[in-house]
Amino acid sequence: MHEQHAQNYRFFGAPVGLFFTIDRVMGRGSWLDYGMFLQAIMTAARGRGLDTCPQAAFTPFHQVIAEQLGLPPNEQLVCGMSLGFADESAPVNALRTEREPVEQFTRFLD
């Protein structure tokens, strides 16, 4: 389990590792916008045959990352993201979790 978690810090072997930051003055709504921005990047990558993995594992190390990247004090780390091609032969990439039916968490009004 620990070895698998450690793969985060090697960007799961992806050729590209991305870090995303946000200005500290931005409020809660901006974080929601940022989530949609990240989703758009992941969707665009899939549309071009690439795979992504958003990674919150980096956030406990935000100060070290900020120092290494030379981030200004007003910027804070949101997450990292791996970008590349999934190794379909890797057992971890065969995992498919069950999903709740939409009707279980959504209420539709006429």
Gaussian input, Z-matrix of N, CA and C with variables (Angstrom, degrees):
# hf/3-21g

backbone

0 1
 N
 C     1     B1
 C     2     B2     1     A1
 N     3     B3     2     A2     1     D1
 C     4     B4     3     A3     2     D2
 C     5     B5     4     A4     3     D3
 N     6     B6     5     A5     4     D4
 C     7     B7     6     A6     5     D5
 C     8     B8     7     A7     6     D6
 N     9     B9     8     A8     7     D7
 C    10    B10     9     A9     8     D8
 C    11    B11    10    A10     9     D9
 N    12    B12    11    A11    10    D10
 C    13    B13    12    A12    11    D11
 C    14    B14    13    A13    12    D12
 N    15    B15    14    A14    13    D13
 C    16    B16    15    A15    14    D14
 C    17    B17    16    A16    15    D15
 N    18    B18    17    A17    16    D16
 C    19    B19    18    A18    17    D17
 C    20    B20    19    A19    18    D18
 N    21    B21    20    A20    19    D19
 C    22    B22    21    A21    20    D20
 C    23    B23    22    A22    21    D21
 N    24    B24    23    A23    22    D22
 C    25    B25    24    A24    23    D23
 C    26    B26    25    A25    24    D24
 N    27    B27    26    A26    25    D25
 C    28    B28    27    A27    26    D26
 C    29    B29    28    A28    27    D27
 N    30    B30    29    A29    28    D28
 C    31    B31    30    A30    29    D29
 C    32    B32    31    A31    30    D30
 N    33    B33    32    A32    31    D31
 C    34    B34    33    A33    32    D32
 C    35    B35    34    A34    33    D33
 N    36    B36    35    A35    34    D34
 C    37    B37    36    A36    35    D35
 C    38    B38    37    A37    36    D36
 N    39    B39    38    A38    37    D37
 C    40    B40    39    A39    38    D38
 C    41    B41    40    A40    39    D39
 N    42    B42    41    A41    40    D40
 C    43    B43    42    A42    41    D41
 C    44    B44    43    A43    42    D42
 N    45    B45    44    A44    43    D43
 C    46    B46    45    A45    44    D44
 C    47    B47    46    A46    45    D45
 N    48    B48    47    A47    46    D46
 C    49    B49    48    A48    47    D47
 C    50    B50    49    A49    48    D48
 N    51    B51    50    A50    49    D49
 C    52    B52    51    A51    50    D50
 C    53    B53    52    A52    51    D51
 N    54    B54    53    A53    52    D52
 C    55    B55    54    A54    53    D53
 C    56    B56    55    A55    54    D54
 N    57    B57    56    A56    55    D55
 C    58    B58    57    A57    56    D56
 C    59    B59    58    A58    57    D57
 N    60    B60    59    A59    58    D58
 C    61    B61    60    A60    59    D59
 C    62    B62    61    A61    60    D60
 N    63    B63    62    A62    61    D61
 C    64    B64    63    A63    62    D62
 C    65    B65    64    A64    63    D63
 N    66    B66    65    A65    64    D64
 C    67    B67    66    A66    65    D65
 C    68    B68    67    A67    66    D66
 N    69    B69    68    A68    67    D67
 C    70    B70    69    A69    68    D68
 C    71    B71    70    A70    69    D69
 N    72    B72    71    A71    70    D70
 C    73    B73    72    A72    71    D71
 C    74    B74    73    A73    72    D72
 N    75    B75    74    A74    73    D73
 C    76    B76    75    A75    74    D74
 C    77    B77    76    A76    75    D75
 N    78    B78    77    A77    76    D76
 C    79    B79    78    A78    77    D77
 C    80    B80    79    A79    78    D78
 N    81    B81    80    A80    79    D79
 C    82    B82    81    A81    80    D80
 C    83    B83    82    A82    81    D81
 N    84    B84    83    A83    82    D82
 C    85    B85    84    A84    83    D83
 C    86    B86    85    A85    84    D84
 N    87    B87    86    A86    85    D85
 C    88    B88    87    A87    86    D86
 C    89    B89    88    A88    87    D87
 N    90    B90    89    A89    88    D88
 C    91    B91    90    A90    89    D89
 C    92    B92    91    A91    90    D90
 N    93    B93    92    A92    91    D91
 C    94    B94    93    A93    92    D92
 C    95    B95    94    A94    93    D93
 N    96    B96    95    A95    94    D94
 C    97    B97    96    A96    95    D95
 C    98    B98    97    A97    96    D96
 N    99    B99    98    A98    97    D97
 C   100   B100    99    A99    98    D98
 C   101   B101   100   A100    99    D99
 N   102   B102   101   A101   100   D100
 C   103   B103   102   A102   101   D101
 C   104   B104   103   A103   102   D102
 N   105   B105   104   A104   103   D103
 C   106   B106   105   A105   104   D104
 C   107   B107   106   A106   105   D105
 N   108   B108   107   A107   106   D106
 C   109   B109   108   A108   107   D107
 C   110   B110   109   A109   108   D108
 N   111   B111   110   A110   109   D109
 C   112   B112   111   A111   110   D110
 C   113   B113   112   A112   111   D111
 N   114   B114   113   A113   112   D112
 C   115   B115   114   A114   113   D113
 C   116   B116   115   A115   114   D114
 N   117   B117   116   A116   115   D115
 C   118   B118   117   A117   116   D116
 C   119   B119   118   A118   117   D117
 N   120   B120   119   A119   118   D118
 C   121   B121   120   A120   119   D119
 C   122   B122   121   A121   120   D120
 N   123   B123   122   A122   121   D121
 C   124   B124   123   A123   122   D122
 C   125   B125   124   A124   123   D123
 N   126   B126   125   A125   124   D124
 C   127   B127   126   A126   125   D125
 C   128   B128   127   A127   126   D126
 N   129   B129   128   A128   127   D127
 C   130   B130   129   A129   128   D128
 C   131   B131   130   A130   129   D129
 N   132   B132   131   A131   130   D130
 C   133   B133   132   A132   131   D131
 C   134   B134   133   A133   132   D132
 N   135   B135   134   A134   133   D133
 C   136   B136   135   A135   134   D134
 C   137   B137   136   A136   135   D135
 N   138   B138   137   A137   136   D136
 C   139   B139   138   A138   137   D137
 C   140   B140   139   A139   138   D138
 N   141   B141   140   A140   139   D139
 C   142   B142   141   A141   140   D140
 C   143   B143   142   A142   141   D141
 N   144   B144   143   A143   142   D142
 C   145   B145   144   A144   143   D143
 C   146   B146   145   A145   144   D144
 N   147   B147   146   A146   145   D145
 C   148   B148   147   A147   146   D146
 C   149   B149   148   A148   147   D147
 N   150   B150   149   A149   148   D148
 C   151   B151   150   A150   149   D149
 C   152   B152   151   A151   150   D150
 N   153   B153   152   A152   151   D151
 C   154   B154   153   A153   152   D152
 C   155   B155   154   A154   153   D153
 N   156   B156   155   A155   154   D154
 C   157   B157   156   A156   155   D155
 C   158   B158   157   A157   156   D156
 N   159   B159   158   A158   157   D157
 C   160   B160   159   A159   158   D158
 C   161   B161   160   A160   159   D159
 N   162   B162   161   A161   160   D160
 C   163   B163   162   A162   161   D161
 C   164   B164   163   A163   162   D162
 N   165   B165   164   A164   163   D163
 C   166   B166   165   A165   164   D164
 C   167   B167   166   A166   165   D165
 N   168   B168   167   A167   166   D166
 C   169   B169   168   A168   167   D167
 C   170   B170   169   A169   168   D168
 N   171   B171   170   A170   169   D169
 C   172   B172   171   A171   170   D170
 C   173   B173   172   A172   171   D171
 N   174   B174   173   A173   172   D172
 C   175   B175   174   A174   173   D173
 C   176   B176   175   A175   174   D174
 N   177   B177   176   A176   175   D175
 C   178   B178   177   A177   176   D176
 C   179   B179   178   A178   177   D177
 N   180   B180   179   A179   178   D178
 C   181   B181   180   A180   179   D179
 C   182   B182   181   A181   180   D180
 N   183   B183   182   A182   181   D181
 C   184   B184   183   A183   182   D182
 C   185   B185   184   A184   183   D183
 N   186   B186   185   A185   184   D184
 C   187   B187   186   A186   185   D185
 C   188   B188   187   A187   186   D186
 N   189   B189   188   A188   187   D187
 C   190   B190   189   A189   188   D188
 C   191   B191   190   A190   189   D189
 N   192   B192   191   A191   190   D190
 C   193   B193   192   A192   191   D191
 C   194   B194   193   A193   192   D192
 N   195   B195   194   A194   193   D193
 C   196   B196   195   A195   194   D194
 C   197   B197   196   A196   195   D195
 N   198   B198   197   A197   196   D196
 C   199   B199   198   A198   197   D197
 C   200   B200   199   A199   198   D198
 N   201   B201   200   A200   199   D199
 C   202   B202   201   A201   200   D200
 C   203   B203   202   A202   201   D201
 N   204   B204   203   A203   202   D202
 C   205   B205   204   A204   203   D203
 C   206   B206   205   A205   204   D204
 N   207   B207   206   A206   205   D205
 C   208   B208   207   A207   206   D206
 C   209   B209   208   A208   207   D207
 N   210   B210   209   A209   208   D208
 C   211   B211   210   A210   209   D209
 C   212   B212   211   A211   210   D210
 N   213   B213   212   A212   211   D211
 C   214   B214   213   A213   212   D212
 C   215   B215   214   A214   213   D213
 N   216   B216   215   A215   214   D214
 C   217   B217   216   A216   215   D215
 C   218   B218   217   A217   216   D216
 N   219   B219   218   A218   217   D217
 C   220   B220   219   A219   218   D218
 C   221   B221   220   A220   219   D219
 N   222   B222   221   A221   220   D220
 C   223   B223   222   A222   221   D221
 C   224   B224   223   A223   222   D222
 N   225   B225   224   A224   223   D223
 C   226   B226   225   A225   224   D224
 C   227   B227   226   A226   225   D225
 N   228   B228   227   A227   226   D226
 C   229   B229   228   A228   227   D227
 C   230   B230   229   A229   228   D228
 N   231   B231   230   A230   229   D229
 C   232   B232   231   A231   230   D230
 C   233   B233   232   A232   231   D231
 N   234   B234   233   A233   232   D232
 C   235   B235   234   A234   233   D233
 C   236   B236   235   A235   234   D234
 N   237   B237   236   A236   235   D235
 C   238   B238   237   A237   236   D236
 C   239   B239   238   A238   237   D237
 N   240   B240   239   A239   238   D238
 C   241   B241   240   A240   239   D239
 C   242   B242   241   A241   240   D240
 N   243   B243   242   A242   241   D241
 C   244   B244   243   A243   242   D242
 C   245   B245   244   A244   243   D243
 N   246   B246   245   A245   244   D244
 C   247   B247   246   A246   245   D245
 C   248   B248   247   A247   246   D246
 N   249   B249   248   A248   247   D247
 C   250   B250   249   A249   248   D248
 C   251   B251   250   A250   249   D249
 N   252   B252   251   A251   250   D250
 C   253   B253   252   A252   251   D251
 C   254   B254   253   A253   252   D252
 N   255   B255   254   A254   253   D253
 C   256   B256   255   A255   254   D254
 C   257   B257   256   A256   255   D255
 N   258   B258   257   A257   256   D256
 C   259   B259   258   A258   257   D257
 C   260   B260   259   A259   258   D258
 N   261   B261   260   A260   259   D259
 C   262   B262   261   A261   260   D260
 C   263   B263   262   A262   261   D261
 N   264   B264   263   A263   262   D262
 C   265   B265   264   A264   263   D263
 C   266   B266   265   A265   264   D264
 N   267   B267   266   A266   265   D265
 C   268   B268   267   A267   266   D266
 C   269   B269   268   A268   267   D267
 N   270   B270   269   A269   268   D268
 C   271   B271   270   A270   269   D269
 C   272   B272   271   A271   270   D270
 N   273   B273   272   A272   271   D271
 C   274   B274   273   A273   272   D272
 C   275   B275   274   A274   273   D273
 N   276   B276   275   A275   274   D274
 C   277   B277   276   A276   275   D275
 C   278   B278   277   A277   276   D276
 N   279   B279   278   A278   277   D277
 C   280   B280   279   A279   278   D278
 C   281   B281   280   A280   279   D279
 N   282   B282   281   A281   280   D280
 C   283   B283   282   A282   281   D281
 C   284   B284   283   A283   282   D282
 N   285   B285   284   A284   283   D283
 C   286   B286   285   A285   284   D284
 C   287   B287   286   A286   285   D285
 N   288   B288   287   A287   286   D286
 C   289   B289   288   A288   287   D287
 C   290   B290   289   A289   288   D288
 N   291   B291   290   A290   289   D289
 C   292   B292   291   A291   290   D290
 C   293   B293   292   A292   291   D291
 N   294   B294   293   A293   292   D292
 C   295   B295   294   A294   293   D293
 C   296   B296   295   A295   294   D294
 N   297   B297   296   A296   295   D295
 C   298   B298   297   A297   296   D296
 C   299   B299   298   A298   297   D297
 N   300   B300   299   A299   298   D298
 C   301   B301   300   A300   299   D299
 C   302   B302   301   A301   300   D300
 N   303   B303   302   A302   301   D301
 C   304   B304   303   A303   302   D302
 C   305   B305   304   A304   303   D303
 N   306   B306   305   A305   304   D304
 C   307   B307   306   A306   305   D305
 C   308   B308   307   A307   306   D306
 N   309   B309   308   A308   307   D307
 C   310   B310   309   A309   308   D308
 C   311   B311   310   A310   309   D309
 N   312   B312   311   A311   310   D310
 C   313   B313   312   A312   311   D311
 C   314   B314   313   A313   312   D312
 N   315   B315   314   A314   313   D313
 C   316   B316   315   A315   314   D314
 C   317   B317   316   A316   315   D315
 N   318   B318   317   A317   316   D316
 C   319   B319   318   A318   317   D317
 C   320   B320   319   A319   318   D318
 N   321   B321   320   A320   319   D319
 C   322   B322   321   A321   320   D320
 C   323   B323   322   A322   321   D321
 N   324   B324   323   A323   322   D322
 C   325   B325   324   A324   323   D323
 C   326   B326   325   A325   324   D324
 N   327   B327   326   A326   325   D325
 C   328   B328   327   A327   326   D326
 C   329   B329   328   A328   327   D327

   B1=1.4342
   B2=1.5332
   B3=1.3386
   B4=1.4683
   B5=1.5293
   B6=1.3202
   B7=1.4713
   B8=1.5239
   B9=1.3177
   B10=1.4691
   B11=1.5263
   B12=1.3276
   B13=1.4642
   B14=1.5342
   B15=1.3204
   B16=1.4698
   B17=1.5238
   B18=1.3258
   B19=1.4703
   B20=1.5313
   B21=1.3428
   B22=1.4645
   B23=1.5196
   B24=1.3303
   B25=1.4612
   B26=1.5236
   B27=1.3049
   B28=1.4699
   B29=1.5302
   B30=1.3202
   B31=1.4611
   B32=1.5296
   B33=1.3348
   B34=1.4626
   B35=1.5231
   B36=1.3288
   B37=1.4630
   B38=1.5226
   B39=1.3226
   B40=1.4690
   B41=1.5231
   B42=1.3241
   B43=1.4676
   B44=1.5289
   B45=1.3368
   B46=1.4664
   B47=1.5249
   B48=1.3199
   B49=1.4611
   B50=1.5126
   B51=1.3006
   B52=1.4578
   B53=1.5228
   B54=1.3202
   B55=1.4591
   B56=1.5211
   B57=1.3241
   B58=1.4553
   B59=1.5184
   B60=1.3150
   B61=1.4656
   B62=1.5162
   B63=1.3235
   B64=1.4614
   B65=1.5253
   B66=1.3022
   B67=1.4555
   B68=1.5249
   B69=1.3044
   B70=1.4608
   B71=1.5291
   B72=1.3107
   B73=1.4655
   B74=1.5308
   B75=1.3096
   B76=1.4590
   B77=1.5270
   B78=1.3033
   B79=1.4641
   B80=1.5159
   B81=1.3240
   B82=1.4565
   B83=1.5293
   B84=1.3188
   B85=1.4645
   B86=1.5149
   B87=1.3118
   B88=1.4658
   B89=1.5217
   B90=1.3307
   B91=1.4718
   B92=1.5263
   B93=1.3255
   B94=1.4644
   B95=1.5251
   B96=1.3204
   B97=1.4623
   B98=1.5204
   B99=1.3239
   B100=1.4629
   B101=1.5202
   B102=1.3279
   B103=1.4565
   B104=1.5196
   B105=1.3264
   B106=1.4631
   B107=1.5291
   B108=1.3225
   B109=1.4621
   B110=1.5274
   B111=1.3342
   B112=1.4695
   B113=1.5228
   B114=1.3329
   B115=1.4636
   B116=1.5284
   B117=1.3259
   B118=1.4674
   B119=1.5273
   B120=1.3240
   B121=1.4655
   B122=1.5258
   B123=1.3290
   B124=1.4613
   B125=1.5352
   B126=1.3210
   B127=1.4677
   B128=1.5256
   B129=1.3334
   B130=1.4669
   B131=1.5283
   B132=1.3202
   B133=1.4679
   B134=1.5257
   B135=1.3347
   B136=1.4745
   B137=1.5199
   B138=1.3190
   B139=1.4641
   B140=1.5191
   B141=1.3155
   B142=1.4719
   B143=1.5257
   B144=1.3346
   B145=1.4566
   B146=1.5150
   B147=1.3292
   B148=1.4621
   B149=1.5229
   B150=1.3038
   B151=1.4560
   B152=1.5241
   B153=1.3251
   B154=1.4594
   B155=1.5184
   B156=1.3112
   B157=1.4625
   B158=1.5254
   B159=1.3594
   B160=1.4672
   B161=1.5216
   B162=1.3299
   B163=1.4583
   B164=1.5247
   B165=1.3156
   B166=1.4665
   B167=1.5197
   B168=1.3237
   B169=1.4714
   B170=1.5192
   B171=1.3178
   B172=1.4634
   B173=1.5257
   B174=1.3251
   B175=1.4654
   B176=1.5242
   B177=1.3410
   B178=1.4710
   B179=1.5358
   B180=1.3145
   B181=1.4651
   B182=1.5272
   B183=1.3245
   B184=1.4627
   B185=1.5248
   B186=1.3167
   B187=1.4686
   B188=1.5239
   B189=1.3091
   B190=1.4671
   B191=1.5256
   B192=1.3328
   B193=1.4682
   B194=1.5151
   B195=1.3217
   B196=1.4643
   B197=1.5210
   B198=1.3171
   B199=1.4646
   B200=1.5315
   B201=1.3162
   B202=1.4708
   B203=1.5298
   B204=1.3284
   B205=1.4676
   B206=1.5199
   B207=1.3258
   B208=1.4597
   B209=1.5175
   B210=1.3304
   B211=1.4617
   B212=1.5216
   B213=1.3206
   B214=1.4668
   B215=1.5314
   B216=1.3307
   B217=1.4744
   B218=1.5251
   B219=1.3319
   B220=1.4691
   B221=1.5337
   B222=1.3314
   B223=1.4640
   B224=1.5216
   B225=1.3381
   B226=1.4615
   B227=1.5182
   B228=1.3044
   B229=1.4551
   B230=1.5240
   B231=1.3252
   B232=1.4559
   B233=1.5218
   B234=1.3296
   B235=1.4671
   B236=1.5218
   B237=1.3063
   B238=1.4469
   B239=1.5134
   B240=1.3223
   B241=1.4592
   B242=1.5178
   B243=1.3245
   B244=1.4653
   B245=1.5200
   B246=1.3281
   B247=1.4680
   B248=1.5149
   B249=1.3067
   B250=1.4634
   B251=1.5077
   B252=1.3160
   B253=1.4582
   B254=1.5265
   B255=1.3317
   B256=1.4594
   B257=1.5231
   B258=1.3116
   B259=1.4609
   B260=1.5246
   B261=1.3139
   B262=1.4618
   B263=1.5197
   B264=1.3399
   B265=1.4612
   B266=1.5350
   B267=1.3265
   B268=1.4646
   B269=1.5246
   B270=1.3278
   B271=1.4712
   B272=1.5290
   B273=1.3181
   B274=1.4632
   B275=1.5298
   B276=1.3177
   B277=1.4606
   B278=1.5212
   B279=1.3127
   B280=1.4619
   B281=1.5319
   B282=1.3200
   B283=1.4633
   B284=1.5232
   B285=1.3037
   B286=1.4600
   B287=1.5187
   B288=1.3094
   B289=1.4611
   B290=1.5257
   B291=1.3171
   B292=1.4564
   B293=1.5214
   B294=1.2976
   B295=1.4575
   B296=1.5192
   B297=1.3095
   B298=1.4553
   B299=1.5254
   B300=1.3125
   B301=1.4677
   B302=1.5254
   B303=1.2996
   B304=1.4650
   B305=1.5231
   B306=1.3085
   B307=1.4588
   B308=1.5348
   B309=1.3154
   B310=1.4591
   B311=1.5288
   B312=1.3259
   B313=1.4732
   B314=1.5227
   B315=1.3403
   B316=1.4560
   B317=1.5174
   B318=1.2859
   B319=1.4773
   B320=1.5140
   B321=1.3227
   B322=1.4578
   B323=1.5232
   B324=1.3094
   B325=1.4651
   B326=1.5212
   B327=1.3160
   B328=1.4816
   B329=1.5033
   A1=110.59
   A2=116.19
   A3=119.84
   A4=111.10
   A5=116.14
   A6=119.38
   A7=110.72
   A8=116.85
   A9=119.76
   A10=109.84
   A11=117.29
   A12=120.31
   A13=110.43
   A14=116.81
   A15=120.94
   A16=112.09
   A17=116.97
   A18=120.15
   A19=111.35
   A20=116.92
   A21=119.88
   A22=110.81
   A23=115.60
   A24=120.72
   A25=112.55
   A26=116.20
   A27=122.51
   A28=109.51
   A29=114.91
   A30=122.00
   A31=112.16
   A32=115.85
   A33=122.92
   A34=112.44
   A35=116.17
   A36=120.68
   A37=114.35
   A38=117.67
   A39=121.11
   A40=110.17
   A41=116.68
   A42=119.44
   A43=113.55
   A44=116.50
   A45=120.52
   A46=109.12
   A47=115.24
   A48=121.82
   A49=108.31
   A50=116.68
   A51=122.42
   A52=110.22
   A53=116.39
   A54=121.60
   A55=107.46
   A56=115.87
   A57=121.81
   A58=108.83
   A59=115.98
   A60=121.45
   A61=109.72
   A62=114.31
   A63=121.07
   A64=107.91
   A65=116.29
   A66=121.13
   A67=108.96
   A68=116.81
   A69=122.15
   A70=113.67
   A71=118.43
   A72=119.92
   A73=112.28
   A74=117.47
   A75=120.48
   A76=110.75
   A77=116.07
   A78=121.94
   A79=113.55
   A80=115.34
   A81=123.18
   A82=112.55
   A83=118.05
   A84=120.85
   A85=112.38
   A86=116.45
   A87=120.14
   A88=111.09
   A89=116.73
   A90=119.56
   A91=110.14
   A92=117.17
   A93=120.02
   A94=110.09
   A95=116.73
   A96=120.54
   A97=110.75
   A98=115.76
   A99=120.27
   A100=110.75
   A101=116.42
   A102=120.14
   A103=111.30
   A104=116.35
   A105=120.28
   A106=110.73
   A107=117.05
   A108=121.86
   A109=110.48
   A110=116.52
   A111=120.42
   A112=110.55
   A113=116.79
   A114=120.58
   A115=110.74
   A116=116.94
   A117=120.72
   A118=110.83
   A119=117.03
   A120=120.32
   A121=110.12
   A122=116.71
   A123=120.34
   A124=110.96
   A125=117.09
   A126=121.03
   A127=110.60
   A128=116.64
   A129=120.26
   A130=111.05
   A131=116.76
   A132=120.25
   A133=110.53
   A134=117.01
   A135=120.12
   A136=110.32
   A137=116.20
   A138=120.91
   A139=113.04
   A140=115.73
   A141=121.24
   A142=111.50
   A143=116.12
   A144=120.76
   A145=115.30
   A146=117.52
   A147=121.67
   A148=110.45
   A149=115.53
   A150=121.98
   A151=109.07
   A152=116.42
   A153=122.06
   A154=109.47
   A155=114.05
   A156=120.68
   A157=107.14
   A158=117.61
   A159=118.88
   A160=108.85
   A161=116.42
   A162=120.60
   A163=112.41
   A164=115.11
   A165=120.65
   A166=111.46
   A167=117.58
   A168=121.45
   A169=112.72
   A170=117.67
   A171=120.98
   A172=113.11
   A173=117.92
   A174=119.72
   A175=115.35
   A176=120.74
   A177=117.44
   A178=113.18
   A179=116.44
   A180=121.29
   A181=111.59
   A182=115.75
   A183=120.54
   A184=113.03
   A185=117.98
   A186=119.49
   A187=111.53
   A188=117.43
   A189=121.56
   A190=109.84
   A191=116.17
   A192=120.63
   A193=110.27
   A194=117.64
   A195=120.99
   A196=110.91
   A197=116.49
   A198=120.73
   A199=110.68
   A200=116.39
   A201=120.59
   A202=112.29
   A203=116.53
   A204=120.49
   A205=112.99
   A206=116.70
   A207=120.11
   A208=113.09
   A209=116.15
   A210=119.48
   A211=110.37
   A212=116.59
   A213=118.69
   A214=109.39
   A215=117.14
   A216=120.60
   A217=114.48
   A218=117.63
   A219=119.82
   A220=113.17
   A221=118.38
   A222=121.54
   A223=110.67
   A224=116.54
   A225=120.31
   A226=109.65
   A227=114.86
   A228=122.52
   A229=110.46
   A230=116.29
   A231=122.09
   A232=109.18
   A233=115.88
   A234=120.77
   A235=109.07
   A236=114.93
   A237=122.23
   A238=108.03
   A239=116.35
   A240=120.60
   A241=109.26
   A242=115.03
   A243=120.97
   A244=108.06
   A245=115.93
   A246=121.96
   A247=108.42
   A248=116.43
   A249=120.55
   A250=110.50
   A251=116.07
   A252=121.97
   A253=108.68
   A254=116.47
   A255=120.58
   A256=109.73
   A257=116.14
   A258=122.35
   A259=106.77
   A260=116.71
   A261=120.94
   A262=112.40
   A263=117.34
   A264=119.69
   A265=112.53
   A266=117.37
   A267=120.86
   A268=109.21
   A269=117.95
   A270=120.77
   A271=113.86
   A272=117.15
   A273=119.84
   A274=111.51
   A275=117.71
   A276=120.53
   A277=112.99
   A278=117.69
   A279=121.62
   A280=111.39
   A281=117.22
   A282=121.04
   A283=110.46
   A284=115.99
   A285=122.27
   A286=106.66
   A287=116.07
   A288=120.10
   A289=110.06
   A290=115.38
   A291=120.33
   A292=109.56
   A293=115.97
   A294=121.96
   A295=109.20
   A296=115.89
   A297=120.57
   A298=108.16
   A299=117.08
   A300=118.76
   A301=109.69
   A302=117.24
   A303=122.16
   A304=110.84
   A305=116.76
   A306=121.37
   A307=112.69
   A308=117.71
   A309=121.55
   A310=113.18
   A311=117.62
   A312=119.27
   A313=113.32
   A314=116.41
   A315=120.43
   A316=109.77
   A317=115.59
   A318=120.75
   A319=107.39
   A320=116.37
   A321=122.34
   A322=109.26
   A323=117.13
   A324=122.85
   A325=109.35
   A326=114.84
   A327=119.81
   A328=110.86
   D1=-45.15
   D2=-179.24
   D3=-66.09
   D4=-38.66
   D5=178.72
   D6=-64.49
   D7=-40.82
   D8=178.66
   D9=-64.49
   D10=-42.91
   D11=178.51
   D12=-62.26
   D13=-37.61
   D14=-179.71
   D15=-63.31
   D16=-22.00
   D17=178.01
   D18=-61.41
   D19=-24.92
   D20=175.93
   D21=-53.02
   D22=-42.69
   D23=-173.11
   D24=-78.70
   D25=-1.81
   D26=171.78
   D27=-113.78
   D28=16.45
   D29=-177.80
   D30=49.95
   D31=34.93
   D32=178.05
   D33=53.19
   D34=27.92
   D35=178.79
   D36=79.67
   D37=7.28
   D38=179.64
   D39=-68.23
   D40=149.83
   D41=178.85
   D42=-73.41
   D43=-17.32
   D44=-178.53
   D45=-129.70
   D46=130.52
   D47=173.36
   D48=-119.42
   D49=129.66
   D50=-177.77
   D51=-114.43
   D52=145.32
   D53=170.21
   D54=-120.47
   D55=139.25
   D56=-179.75
   D57=-117.94
   D58=136.57
   D59=179.96
   D60=-127.94
   D61=164.37
   D62=176.98
   D63=-140.69
   D64=149.49
   D65=176.41
   D66=-66.65
   D67=134.54
   D68=-175.59
   D69=-61.14
   D70=-21.48
   D71=-177.74
   D72=-78.97
   D73=-10.74
   D74=-177.00
   D75=-71.84
   D76=139.29
   D77=-176.42
   D78=-90.67
   D79=-175.17
   D80=-175.70
   D81=-54.16
   D82=-43.28
   D83=179.42
   D84=-59.81
   D85=-34.96
   D86=178.82
   D87=-67.27
   D88=-32.96
   D89=176.97
   D90=-67.20
   D91=-35.68
   D92=175.34
   D93=-65.48
   D94=-43.75
   D95=176.03
   D96=-58.75
   D97=-39.95
   D98=-178.94
   D99=-63.78
   D100=-39.36
   D101=176.86
   D102=-60.26
   D103=-41.36
   D104=177.81
   D105=-67.02
   D106=-37.10
   D107=175.98
   D108=-61.03
   D109=-45.73
   D110=178.71
   D111=-62.11
   D112=-42.41
   D113=178.43
   D114=-61.46
   D115=-39.02
   D116=178.47
   D117=-63.42
   D118=-40.46
   D119=177.22
   D120=-62.78
   D121=-43.70
   D122=-178.78
   D123=-66.24
   D124=-38.96
   D125=178.08
   D126=-66.84
   D127=-43.18
   D128=178.61
   D129=-63.26
   D130=-39.43
   D131=178.22
   D132=-61.89
   D133=-46.17
   D134=178.91
   D135=-60.34
   D136=-38.44
   D137=178.69
   D138=-63.00
   D139=-18.75
   D140=178.85
   D141=-108.82
   D142=15.33
   D143=176.03
   D144=81.12
   D145=12.07
   D146=-179.99
   D147=-102.51
   D148=158.02
   D149=177.20
   D150=-114.43
   D151=152.88
   D152=179.99
   D153=-134.84
   D154=162.10
   D155=172.73
   D156=-146.66
   D157=106.62
   D158=175.56
   D159=-70.20
   D160=141.93
   D161=-170.93
   D162=-133.46
   D163=109.76
   D164=174.75
   D165=-83.47
   D166=-9.68
   D167=-175.80
   D168=-58.90
   D169=-22.46
   D170=-178.41
   D171=-77.22
   D172=-21.25
   D173=-170.26
   D174=-60.17
   D175=-32.92
   D176=176.44
   D177=-63.99
   D178=-16.00
   D179=-177.33
   D180=-108.45
   D181=26.65
   D182=-175.53
   D183=-57.09
   D184=-37.48
   D185=-178.42
   D186=-68.19
   D187=-42.15
   D188=178.75
   D189=-64.01
   D190=-44.94
   D191=-179.46
   D192=-64.59
   D193=-43.60
   D194=178.92
   D195=-59.30
   D196=-41.51
   D197=179.01
   D198=-65.30
   D199=-46.21
   D200=-178.13
   D201=-65.62
   D202=-35.24
   D203=-179.92
   D204=-88.43
   D205=-7.32
   D206=-178.76
   D207=67.44
   D208=37.58
   D209=-179.72
   D210=-70.46
   D211=142.53
   D212=175.46
   D213=-69.60
   D214=158.07
   D215=-176.12
   D216=-58.23
   D217=-25.74
   D218=-178.01
   D219=-80.00
   D220=-7.06
   D221=-179.39
   D222=-98.99
   D223=138.60
   D224=174.74
   D225=-128.51
   D226=149.70
   D227=-178.06
   D228=-70.58
   D229=133.22
   D230=173.88
   D231=-95.84
   D232=-53.18
   D233=-179.78
   D234=-171.63
   D235=175.01
   D236=169.58
   D237=-109.16
   D238=171.13
   D239=176.47
   D240=-154.45
   D241=132.09
   D242=173.07
   D243=-87.80
   D244=141.74
   D245=179.89
   D246=-136.68
   D247=124.33
   D248=179.29
   D249=171.87
   D250=-144.57
   D251=-179.56
   D252=-117.10
   D253=126.25
   D254=179.63
   D255=-65.56
   D256=141.34
   D257=173.42
   D258=-84.55
   D259=97.45
   D260=-175.73
   D261=-65.25
   D262=-18.40
   D263=179.36
   D264=-83.51
   D265=-11.36
   D266=179.52
   D267=-73.04
   D268=129.47
   D269=-178.71
   D270=-54.43
   D271=-36.06
   D272=-178.55
   D273=-62.37
   D274=-28.52
   D275=-179.38
   D276=-81.63
   D277=-3.04
   D278=176.25
   D279=-90.05
   D280=-12.15
   D281=-177.83
   D282=-66.44
   D283=127.55
   D284=174.76
   D285=-129.63
   D286=115.55
   D287=-177.98
   D288=-85.92
   D289=153.74
   D290=177.25
   D291=-71.71
   D292=149.00
   D293=178.91
   D294=-119.32
   D295=142.39
   D296=174.12
   D297=-69.77
   D298=142.82
   D299=173.66
   D300=-62.83
   D301=145.97
   D302=-178.85
   D303=-52.59
   D304=-37.67
   D305=-177.69
   D306=-62.95
   D307=-20.15
   D308=-179.81
   D309=-74.75
   D310=-24.27
   D311=-176.75
   D312=-127.77
   D313=10.10
   D314=-178.28
   D315=-129.75
   D316=140.85
   D317=174.84
   D318=-114.33
   D319=120.33
   D320=-179.17
   D321=-97.77
   D322=129.32
   D323=178.86
   D324=-110.72
   D325=137.31
   D326=177.24
   D327=-87.12

